[in-house]
Amino acid sequence: MAQKGTPADFDYNSTRSKLLLTEYGRNVQNMVKYIVALPTKEERNRYANVVIDLMGFLNPHLRDVADFKHKLWDHLHIISDYKIDVDSPYPLPSPEAIHIKPEPLGYPNKRIRFKHYGKTIELMIAKAKAIDEPARKQHMVQSIANFMKMAYVQWNKDSVTDESILSDLRELSNGELKLEENINLARVEYRTPVQNTRTNNQRTNNNQNNRGGSTGGGQQNRSGQQNNRPGGGQQNRNNNNQNRSNSGPRKY
């Protein structure tokens, strides 16, 4: 009678040691564990270089990273739980450096006065205020007004007058930036996306041609059937009557 196995006879993942770096798998971790238990440092160095080459083969995307060999040696120390004693060509990593979390980035919570212009326009206006040269400052203000007009048309999909743009510019700059009266802004028009009418017309013509061809073929087939039915039926009946008359009187 077959002997039943107990749960202790099976090797489950839940009973194994935790994988420290799952991208290298269980076999690499067992190899590193074997290297840690070797008695001499020469053997550990020789086997460690072989495992480093294997780790690079298993993760070829690391070769695109700068100093990928350094990263592989760091991973080797992490897999060994910092217990491996080998001559590493790079500084040994510290366990504390791995668990350091970066500081959270501050999210800007500033209010944007005109959302269709964006925050960049406000920064550009602040830069223009700091310019001392009148000619350069006037050129900067005109460039800002042209950009505001482009942004307005892009988001509102409608034409806008230069007076509206200049009014918004004065409001955003608190009346400090102005343009001369005889300067016109760049012409910006919203263009609706052009549809490919050629393809649609071609599809319509093909559908019409297919419908017309099928209708004509159906009419031709129906007319052919009508022509075949009466003529063929009458001819067959006439031939049968002639054959009966030529055969003579029937014998009972």
Number of C-alpha atoms within 10 A of each C-alpha: 3 4 5 7 8 7 8 8 8 9 9 9 9 7 9 9 9 11 15 15 14 11 11 17 13 15 9 21 21 14 15 21 16 14 23 19 12 14 9 12 15 12 12 21 17 13 17 23 14 11 20 17 12 13 21 17 12 14 12 11 10 16 13 8 10 9 10 15 18 15 15 18 22 18 19 22 20 18 22 19 13 16 13 22 17 19 14 15 9 11 10 13 14 12 12 7 8 9 8 8 7 6 6 6 6 6 6 6 6 7 8 13 12 13 10 15 19 13 14 10 20 18 10 14 19 13 12 20 14 9 13 9 8 9 10 12 17 17 13 18 20 21 15 19 23 19 16 20 24 19 17 21 17 17 12 11 13 12 15 16 10 17 12 11 19 20 12 17 23 15 13 17 15 9 11 12 19 15 16 8 7 6 9 12 18 14 12 16 14 14 10 7 6 6 8 8 9 9 10 11 11 11 12 12 12 12 12 12 12 12 12 12 12 12 12 12 12 12 12 12 12 12 12 11 11 11 11 11 11 10 10 10 10 11 10 10 10 10 10 11 10 10 10 11 10 8 8 8 8 7 4 3
